[in-house]
Amino acid sequence: MPMFFTGGYHFALGYRYKKFRLRASIINGGTYNAEKAGINNSSTDFKRYYTTSPGVFFGYNVW
């Protein structure tokens, strides 16, 4: 969610066959600093950004 406010993007392509779904996506977090939201942030100088990363998801609709 914060990626859309910090210059990031989420691109996905999906296919549904009956109750099965396959989705491939690429996510980039832009300039969002994820360390502020973490619980183990040890240094104020440390910044962790969501880099561009792919993902593949497979799902089944049970209802």
DSSP file (Angstrom, degrees, kcal/mol; ACC not computed):
  #  RESIDUE AA STRUCTURE BP1 BP2  ACC     N-H-->O    O-->H-N    N-H-->O    O-->H-N    TCO  KAPPA ALPHA  PHI   PSI    X-CA   Y-CA   Z-CA
    1    1 A M    >         0   0    0      0, 0.0     3,-1.3     0, 0.0     4,-0.4   0.000 360.0 360.0 360.0 -49.5    0.0    0.0    0.0
    2    2 A P  G >>  +     0   0    0      0, 0.0     3,-1.2     0, 0.0     4,-0.7   0.736 360.0  77.4 -66.1 -17.6    2.6    2.7    0.9
    3    3 A M  G >4>S+     0   0    0      1,-0.3     5,-2.9     2,-0.2     3,-0.6   0.814  86.3  59.3 -61.8 -29.1    4.4    2.0   -2.4
    4    4 A F  G <45S+     0   0    0     -3,-1.3     3,-0.3     1,-0.2    -1,-0.3   0.748 106.4  47.4 -73.0 -21.8    1.9    3.9   -4.4
    5    5 A F  G <45S+     0   0    0     -3,-1.2    -1,-0.2    -4,-0.4    -2,-0.2   0.545 112.3  49.7 -92.2  -8.7    2.6    7.1   -2.4
    6    6 A T  T <<5S-     0   0    0     -4,-0.7    25,-2.2    -3,-0.6    -1,-0.2   0.077 124.2 -88.2-120.1  22.9    6.4    6.8   -2.7
    7    7 A G  T   5S+     0   0    0     -3,-0.3    23,-0.3     1,-0.2    -3,-0.2   0.585  85.9 128.1  86.7  10.7    6.8    6.2   -6.5
    8    8 A G      < -     0   0    0     -5,-2.9     2,-0.3    21,-0.4    -1,-0.2  -0.254  39.0-154.8 -90.4-178.3    6.5    2.5   -6.4
    9    9 A Y  E     -A   28   0A   0     19,-1.7    19,-2.7    -2,-0.1     2,-0.4  -0.974  14.3-150.2-152.5 163.4    4.3    0.2   -8.5
   10   10 A H  E     -A   27   0A   0     -2,-0.3     2,-0.5    17,-0.2    17,-0.2  -0.940  17.3-176.3-139.8 115.0    2.7   -3.3   -8.5
   11   11 A F  E     +A   26   0A   0     15,-2.6    15,-2.7    -2,-0.4     2,-0.3  -0.955   9.0 175.9-115.4 129.5    2.1   -4.9  -11.9
   12   12 A A  E     -A   25   0A   0     -2,-0.5     2,-0.4    13,-0.2    13,-0.2  -0.969  19.4-166.4-136.6 150.3    0.3   -8.3  -12.1
   13   13 A L  E     +A   24   0A   0     11,-2.7    11,-2.6    -2,-0.3     2,-0.3  -0.992  21.3 179.8-134.5 124.9   -0.9  -10.6  -14.7
   14   14 A G  E     -A   23   0A   0     -2,-0.4     2,-0.4     9,-0.2     9,-0.2  -0.861  18.9-160.6-130.5 161.3   -3.4  -13.4  -13.8
   15   15 A Y  E     -A   22   0A   0      7,-2.7     7,-2.7    -2,-0.3     2,-0.5  -0.998   8.2-160.5-139.7 134.4   -5.3  -16.2  -15.3
   16   16 A R  E     -A   21   0A   0     -2,-0.4     2,-0.5     5,-0.2     5,-0.2  -0.967   8.1-178.7-119.8 129.7   -8.4  -18.0  -13.8
   17   17 A Y  E >   -A   20   0A   0      3,-2.4     3,-2.6    -2,-0.5     2,-0.3  -0.941  65.6 -58.8-127.7 108.4   -9.6  -21.4  -14.8
   18   18 A K  T 3  S-     0   0    0     -2,-0.5    43,-0.0     1,-0.3     0, 0.0  -0.418 123.4 -14.4  54.0-113.5  -12.7  -22.5  -13.0
   19   19 A K  T 3  S+     0   0    0     -2,-0.3    42,-3.1    -3,-0.1     2,-0.3   0.399 120.5  91.7 -98.4   3.8  -11.8  -22.4   -9.3
   20   20 A F  E <   -AB  17  60A   0     -3,-2.6    -3,-2.4    40,-0.2     2,-0.4  -0.750  53.3-170.1 -99.7 145.8   -8.0  -22.2   -9.9
   21   21 A R  E     -AB  16  59A   0     38,-2.5    38,-3.0    -2,-0.3     2,-0.4  -0.999   7.4-171.1-137.6 135.2   -6.1  -18.9  -10.2
   22   22 A L  E     +AB  15  58A   0     -7,-2.7    -7,-2.7    -2,-0.4     2,-0.4  -0.991  11.6 178.6-123.7 131.1   -2.5  -18.2  -11.2
   23   23 A R  E     -AB  14  57A   0     34,-2.7    34,-3.2    -2,-0.4     2,-0.4  -0.998  13.8-167.5-138.1 134.4   -0.9  -14.8  -10.8
   24   24 A A  E     +AB  13  56A   0    -11,-2.6   -11,-2.7    -2,-0.4     2,-0.3  -0.967  20.9 174.6-115.9 135.6    2.5  -13.4  -11.6
   25   25 A S  E     -AB  12  55A   0     30,-2.7    30,-2.1    -2,-0.4     2,-0.4  -0.963  26.4-151.0-142.9 158.5    3.5  -10.0  -10.2
   26   26 A I  E     -AB  11  54A   0    -15,-2.7   -15,-2.6    -2,-0.3     2,-0.4  -1.000  19.3-168.2-128.5 129.8    6.3   -7.6   -9.9
   27   27 A I  E     -AB  10  53A   0     26,-2.4    26,-2.3    -2,-0.4     2,-0.4  -0.957  10.1-178.0-123.9 137.0    6.5   -5.1   -7.0
   28   28 A N  E     -A    9   0A   0    -19,-2.7   -19,-1.7    -2,-0.4    23,-0.2  -0.998  15.1-156.2-131.8 130.2    8.7   -2.1   -6.5
   29   29 A G    >   -     0   0    0     21,-1.5     3,-1.5    -2,-0.4   -21,-0.4   0.455  22.8-153.0 -86.9  -1.2    8.4   -0.1   -3.2
   30   30 A G  T 3   -     0   0    0    -23,-0.3    -1,-0.3    20,-0.2   -23,-0.2  -0.461  66.2 -25.7  66.3-131.7    9.8    3.2   -4.6
   31   31 A T  T 3  S+     0   0    0    -25,-2.2     2,-0.3    -2,-0.2    -1,-0.2   0.155  93.8 138.5-102.7  17.5   11.5    5.3   -1.8
   32   32 A Y    <   -     0   0    0     -3,-1.5     2,-0.9    18,-0.1    18,-0.7  -0.482  49.0-140.9 -68.4 126.3    9.4    3.8    1.0
   33   33 A N  B >   -C   49   0B   0     -2,-0.3     3,-0.7     1,-0.2     4,-0.4  -0.794  17.1-173.8 -89.6 105.9   11.6    3.1    4.1
   34   34 A A  G >> S+     0   0    0     14,-3.1     3,-0.8    -2,-0.9     4,-0.5   0.679  72.1  75.4 -75.5 -17.8   10.3   -0.2    5.5
   35   35 A E  G >4 S+     0   0    0     13,-0.6     3,-0.9     1,-0.2    -1,-0.2   0.826  85.8  62.1 -67.2 -31.2   12.5    0.0    8.6
   36   36 A K  G <4 S+     0   0    0     -3,-0.7    -1,-0.2     1,-0.2    -2,-0.2   0.823 105.3  48.0 -62.5 -30.2   10.3    2.6   10.3
   37   37 A A  G <4 S+     0   0    0     -3,-0.8    -1,-0.2    -4,-0.4    -2,-0.2   0.578  96.6  94.7 -87.3 -10.1    7.4    0.1   10.3
   38   38 A G    <<  -     0   0    0     -3,-0.9     3,-0.3    -4,-0.5    -3,-0.0  -0.300  69.7-138.8 -81.4 165.8    9.5   -2.8   11.7
   39   39 A I  S    S+     0   0    0      1,-0.2    -1,-0.1    -2,-0.1    -4,-0.0   0.583  97.1  54.4 -98.4 -12.0    9.8   -3.8   15.3
   40   40 A N        +     0   0    0     -5,-0.1     2,-0.8     2,-0.0    -1,-0.2  -0.149  65.6 148.1-113.4  38.3   13.5   -4.5   15.3
   41   41 A N        +     0   0    0     -3,-0.3     3,-0.1     1,-0.2    -6,-0.0  -0.634  16.7 174.8 -78.8 112.5   14.9   -1.2   14.0
   42   42 A S        +     0   0    0     -2,-0.8     2,-0.4     1,-0.2    -1,-0.2   0.694  59.3  36.0 -94.2 -20.9   18.2   -0.9   15.7
   43   43 A S    >   -     0   0    0      1,-0.1     3,-0.5     3,-0.1    -1,-0.2  -0.996  58.5-147.4-138.4 138.0   19.6    2.3   14.1
   44   44 A T  T 3  S+     0   0    0     -2,-0.4    -1,-0.1     1,-0.2    -8,-0.0   0.721 103.6  57.7 -73.5 -19.0   18.0    5.5   12.9
   45   45 A D  T 3  S+     0   0    0     -3,-0.1     2,-0.3     2,-0.0    -1,-0.2   0.682  86.7  94.1 -81.7 -18.5   20.6    5.6   10.1
   46   46 A F    <   -     0   0    0     -3,-0.5     2,-0.4   -11,-0.0    -3,-0.1  -0.595  54.2-176.3 -80.1 131.6   19.7    2.2    8.7
   47   47 A K        -     0   0    0     -2,-0.3     2,-0.5   -12,-0.1   -14,-0.1  -0.995   9.1-167.2-129.5 132.1   17.1    2.3    5.9
   48   48 A R        -     0   0    0     -2,-0.4   -14,-3.1     2,-0.0   -13,-0.6  -0.977   9.7-168.4-120.7 123.7   15.6   -0.7    4.2
   49   49 A Y  B     -C   33   0B   0     -2,-0.5     2,-0.8   -16,-0.2   -16,-0.1  -0.814  29.4-111.7-110.4 149.2   13.7   -0.2    1.0
   50   50 A Y        -     0   0    0    -18,-0.7   -21,-1.5    -2,-0.3   -20,-0.2  -0.712  41.0-157.2 -76.7 115.0   11.5   -2.7   -0.9
   51   51 A T        -     0   0    0     -2,-0.8     2,-0.2   -23,-0.2   -24,-0.1  -0.396  35.0 -72.1 -88.3 170.5   13.4   -3.5   -4.0
   52   52 A T        +     0   0    0    -24,-0.1   -24,-0.2    -2,-0.1    -1,-0.1  -0.454  64.8 169.1 -64.1 125.4   11.9   -4.7   -7.3
   53   53 A S  E     -B   27   0A   0    -26,-2.3   -26,-2.4    -2,-0.2     2,-0.2  -1.000  26.1-136.7-144.7 140.2   10.9   -8.3   -6.7
   54   54 A P  E     -B   26   0A   0      0, 0.0     2,-0.3     0, 0.0   -28,-0.2  -0.490  19.5-173.0 -90.2 163.7    8.9  -10.9   -8.6
   55   55 A G  E     -B   25   0A   0    -30,-2.1   -30,-2.7    -2,-0.2     2,-0.4  -0.985  14.9-156.4-154.7 148.6    6.3  -13.3   -7.2
   56   56 A V  E     -B   24   0A   0     -2,-0.3     2,-0.4   -32,-0.2   -32,-0.2  -0.998  16.8-171.2-127.4 129.7    4.2  -16.2   -8.5
   57   57 A F  E     -B   23   0A   0    -34,-3.2   -34,-2.7    -2,-0.4     2,-0.4  -0.965   9.0-168.7-127.8 137.1    0.9  -17.1   -6.7
   58   58 A F  E     +B   22   0A   0     -2,-0.4     2,-0.3   -36,-0.2   -36,-0.2  -0.989  16.8 174.9-124.9 131.0   -1.4  -20.1   -7.1
   59   59 A G  E     -B   21   0A   0    -38,-3.0   -38,-2.5    -2,-0.4     2,-0.4  -0.922  23.0-151.5-137.9 160.9   -4.8  -20.1   -5.5
   60   60 A Y  E     -B   20   0A   0     -2,-0.3     2,-0.7   -40,-0.2   -40,-0.2  -0.995  19.9-135.1-133.0 126.9   -8.0  -22.2   -5.3
   61   61 A N        -     0   0    0    -42,-3.1    -2,-0.0    -2,-0.4   -42,-0.0  -0.719  18.7-172.9 -83.4 115.1  -11.4  -20.7   -4.6
   62   62 A V              0   0    0     -2,-0.7    -1,-0.1     1,-0.2   -43,-0.0   0.627 360.0 360.0 -87.4 -13.5  -13.1  -22.9   -2.0
   63   63 A W              0   0    0    -44,-0.1    -1,-0.2     0, 0.0    -2,-0.1   0.468 360.0 360.0-105.5 360.0  -16.6  -21.3   -2.1
